[in-house]
Amino acid sequence: MDYRDEILKSALLMIKKSLADYRSDRTYKTIVKRIDKKGYAVLDDTGSERIVPCCIPAVTLRPGQAVYVKEPMGKLNELHICGVVGK
């Protein structure tokens, strides 16, 4: 058995494990599906509809408008609108 292959396999295993545990903020583009009493209905990254708040002061969004949403540290329950695409 070649020790270099074993070292490489061990390093790859450690990298895969650390990437699986990695959490970071993700921002992506989506559209406002509809307006709800609790917030705006948007599609998350997996295609599921979620009601989220808008964190932009004094802005009114409309259905069909493209927005940016932020998913902080991979927590979908904290998903929020953080920007508007174009004007």
C-alpha positions as protocol buffer text, in pm:
chain_id: "A"
residue {
  index: 1
  type: MET
  ca { x: 0 y: 0 z: 0 }
}
residue {
  index: 2
  type: ASP
  ca { x: 133 y: 341 z: -98 }
}
residue {
  index: 3
  type: TYR
  ca { x: 152 y: 584 z: 196 }
}
residue {
  index: 4
  type: ARG
  ca { x: 108 y: 885 z: -36 }
}
residue {
  index: 5
  type: ASP
  ca { x: -235 y: 761 z: -148 }
}
residue {
  index: 6
  type: GLU
  ca { x: -337 y: 707 z: 214 }
}
residue {
  index: 7
  type: ILE
  ca { x: -231 y: 1060 z: 309 }
}
residue {
  index: 8
  type: LEU
  ca { x: -422 y: 1203 z: 13 }
}
residue {
  index: 9
  type: LYS
  ca { x: -735 y: 1002 z: 100 }
}
residue {
  index: 10
  type: SER
  ca { x: -717 y: 1121 z: 462 }
}
residue {
  index: 11
  type: ALA
  ca { x: -678 y: 1484 z: 355 }
}
residue {
  index: 12
  type: LEU
  ca { x: -974 y: 1458 z: 116 }
}
residue {
  index: 13
  type: LEU
  ca { x: -1187 y: 1302 z: 388 }
}
residue {
  index: 14
  type: MET
  ca { x: -1105 y: 1588 z: 627 }
}
residue {
  index: 15
  type: ILE
  ca { x: -1185 y: 1850 z: 360 }
}
residue {
  index: 16
  type: LYS
  ca { x: -1521 y: 1689 z: 278 }
}
residue {
  index: 17
  type: LYS
  ca { x: -1615 y: 1677 z: 647 }
}
residue {
  index: 18
  type: SER
  ca { x: -1522 y: 2040 z: 707 }
}
residue {
  index: 19
  type: LEU
  ca { x: -1717 y: 2152 z: 399 }
}
residue {
  index: 20
  type: ALA
  ca { x: -2025 y: 1962 z: 516 }
}
residue {
  index: 21
  type: ASP
  ca { x: -2013 y: 2147 z: 850 }
}
residue {
  index: 22
  type: TYR
  ca { x: -1942 y: 2487 z: 692 }
}
residue {
  index: 23
  type: ARG
  ca { x: -2202 y: 2760 z: 748 }
}
residue {
  index: 24
  type: SER
  ca { x: -2197 y: 3105 z: 593 }
}
residue {
  index: 25
  type: ASP
  ca { x: -2431 y: 3382 z: 482 }
}
residue {
  index: 26
  type: ARG
  ca { x: -2584 y: 3319 z: 142 }
}
residue {
  index: 27
  type: THR
  ca { x: -2748 y: 3585 z: -71 }
}
residue {
  index: 28
  type: TYR
  ca { x: -2940 y: 3496 z: -384 }
}
residue {
  index: 29
  type: LYS
  ca { x: -3194 y: 3641 z: -625 }
}
residue {
  index: 30
  type: THR
  ca { x: -3563 y: 3548 z: -616 }
}
residue {
  index: 31
  type: ILE
  ca { x: -3901 y: 3709 z: -682 }
}
residue {
  index: 32
  type: VAL
  ca { x: -4186 y: 3826 z: -463 }
}
residue {
  index: 33
  type: LYS
  ca { x: -4473 y: 3584 z: -525 }
}
residue {
  index: 34
  type: ARG
  ca { x: -4736 y: 3768 z: -318 }
}
residue {
  index: 35
  type: ILE
  ca { x: -4778 y: 4001 z: -24 }
}
residue {
  index: 36
  type: ASP
  ca { x: -4900 y: 3851 z: 304 }
}
residue {
  index: 37
  type: LYS
  ca { x: -5001 y: 4007 z: 636 }
}
residue {
  index: 38
  type: LYS
  ca { x: -4681 y: 3873 z: 794 }
}
residue {
  index: 39
  type: GLY
  ca { x: -4444 y: 3972 z: 513 }
}
residue {
  index: 40
  type: TYR
  ca { x: -4361 y: 3880 z: 156 }
}
residue {
  index: 41
  type: ALA
  ca { x: -4392 y: 3534 z: 1 }
}
residue {
  index: 42
  type: VAL
  ca { x: -4072 y: 3444 z: -185 }
}
residue {
  index: 43
  type: LEU
  ca { x: -3913 y: 3124 z: -311 }
}
residue {
  index: 44
  type: ASP
  ca { x: -3609 y: 3007 z: -118 }
}
residue {
  index: 45
  type: ASP
  ca { x: -3306 y: 2839 z: -275 }
}
residue {
  index: 46
  type: THR
  ca { x: -3477 y: 2498 z: -276 }
}
residue {
  index: 47
  type: GLY
  ca { x: -3794 y: 2630 z: -444 }
}
residue {
  index: 48
  type: SER
  ca { x: -4012 y: 2629 z: -132 }
}
residue {
  index: 49
  type: GLU
  ca { x: -4233 y: 2929 z: -67 }
}
residue {
  index: 50
  type: ARG
  ca { x: -4154 y: 3122 z: 253 }
}
residue {
  index: 51
  type: ILE
  ca { x: -4299 y: 3430 z: 418 }
}
residue {
  index: 52
  type: VAL
  ca { x: -4011 y: 3667 z: 497 }
}
residue {
  index: 53
  type: PRO
  ca { x: -3972 y: 4024 z: 624 }
}
residue {
  index: 54
  type: CYS
  ca { x: -3814 y: 4305 z: 427 }
}
residue {
  index: 55
  type: CYS
  ca { x: -3520 y: 4472 z: 603 }
}
residue {
  index: 56
  type: ILE
  ca { x: -3505 y: 4771 z: 368 }
}
residue {
  index: 57
  type: PRO
  ca { x: -3656 y: 5080 z: 533 }
}
residue {
  index: 58
  type: ALA
  ca { x: -3928 y: 5277 z: 347 }
}
residue {
  index: 59
  type: VAL
  ca { x: -3955 y: 5045 z: 47 }
}
residue {
  index: 60
  type: THR
  ca { x: -4273 y: 4899 z: -97 }
}
residue {
  index: 61
  type: LEU
  ca { x: -4242 y: 4578 z: -294 }
}
residue {
  index: 62
  type: ARG
  ca { x: -4493 y: 4435 z: -540 }
}
residue {
  index: 63
  type: PRO
  ca { x: -4564 y: 4081 z: -664 }
}
residue {
  index: 64
  type: GLY
  ca { x: -4333 y: 3977 z: -947 }
}
residue {
  index: 65
  type: GLN
  ca { x: -4054 y: 4209 z: -837 }
}
residue {
  index: 66
  type: ALA
  ca { x: -3702 y: 4063 z: -827 }
}
residue {
  index: 67
  type: VAL
  ca { x: -3527 y: 4090 z: -490 }
}
residue {
  index: 68
  type: TYR
  ca { x: -3218 y: 3963 z: -312 }
}
residue {
  index: 69
  type: VAL
  ca { x: -3271 y: 3750 z: -1 }
}
residue {
  index: 70
  type: LYS
  ca { x: -3011 y: 3669 z: 262 }
}
residue {
  index: 71
  type: GLU
  ca { x: -2990 y: 3339 z: 450 }
}
residue {
  index: 72
  type: PRO
  ca { x: -2765 y: 3411 z: 749 }
}
residue {
  index: 73
  type: MET
  ca { x: -2540 y: 3122 z: 853 }
}
residue {
  index: 74
  type: GLY
  ca { x: -2764 y: 2871 z: 673 }
}
residue {
  index: 75
  type: LYS
  ca { x: -3064 y: 2948 z: 899 }
}
residue {
  index: 76
  type: LEU
  ca { x: -3374 y: 2943 z: 679 }
}
residue {
  index: 77
  type: ASN
  ca { x: -3591 y: 3070 z: 964 }
}
residue {
  index: 78
  type: GLU
  ca { x: -3394 y: 3398 z: 952 }
}
residue {
  index: 79
  type: LEU
  ca { x: -3430 y: 3445 z: 574 }
}
residue {
  index: 80
  type: HIS
  ca { x: -3505 y: 3811 z: 486 }
}
residue {
  index: 81
  type: ILE
  ca { x: -3516 y: 4048 z: 190 }
}
residue {
  index: 82
  type: CYS
  ca { x: -3198 y: 4256 z: 183 }
}
residue {
  index: 83
  type: GLY
  ca { x: -3205 y: 4425 z: -159 }
}
residue {
  index: 84
  type: VAL
  ca { x: -3401 y: 4506 z: -471 }
}
residue {
  index: 85
  type: VAL
  ca { x: -3278 y: 4402 z: -816 }
}
residue {
  index: 86
  type: GLY
  ca { x: -3263 y: 4697 z: -1056 }
}
residue {
  index: 87
  type: LYS
  ca { x: -3512 y: 4980 z: -1034 }
}
